[in-house]
């Protein structure tokens, strides 16, 4: 790797013409958690984690707790006092030395922080030895005020090889999802994607597509996907607490004519789905209708 970017990120930056901008912004990538970020971490009731299963597939998961369940006891360590449920791939992906990506996001203020590293302990609070930490701009984050939900109980996780009609409808109306990606050497990363409802296209029961909008010019996610296509997607319904997890293989389509069919798109990302996991009531947080980001096309 040269500087903070790996080969896939640099290739994407060159192709998009953002290499000089990325080099400047790359100075914001740290090998430790800045002191000013610790309050943001400690205030959040959830985080999104990117993990890799025994077959090498990538998954995105959500963990939830009372504010304070996430903490940075020092600049090189993140602690996560949460236990994934049995149906979540994360429950078996957390051995010592396993790569892990973490997205800390506050929908109320549209702040977000990405922390990547390796698991140093998994018995008790998950401990992450930090390799890199960086913030992102608030673009495309829908503003939501989250509140604890009355205990309703989590349903059993349902597994399938493709999306049911009801699941397709949920995705077709989503305004937000989270994406996990990986790089053979740089490890795992969790990130956010947002847009107006309907920005994710359900092509059929086994394929999704969405527009890639202008972002931070660094291309951490697309740089990973062009190097390693395995990706995990997470859709959270904050009205019901239901969680939909997908794993599959992503490709980036650079055809400008196709991108023009999507408002604001610079390129299009396609995913072929390998497995679906659907867990009703998995998240004990609720929110009403959001205030959509002013950056949404």
ABEGO torsion letter per residue (X at the ends): XBEABBAAAAAAAAAAGAAAAAAAAAAABBABBBAAAAAAAAABABBBBBBBBAAGBBBBBBBBBBBGABBBABAABBBBBBBBBAABAAAAAABBGBBBBBBBBBAAAGBBBBBBEBBABABEBBBBBBABBBBBBABGBBBBBBBBBBBAEBBBBBBBABBBAAAAAAAAABABBBBBBBBAAAEBBBBBBBBBBGABBBABAABBBBBBBBBAGAGAAAAAAAABABBBBBBBBAAAGBBBBBBBBBBBBABAAAAAABBGBABBBBBBBABBBBBBGABABBBBBBBBBAABX
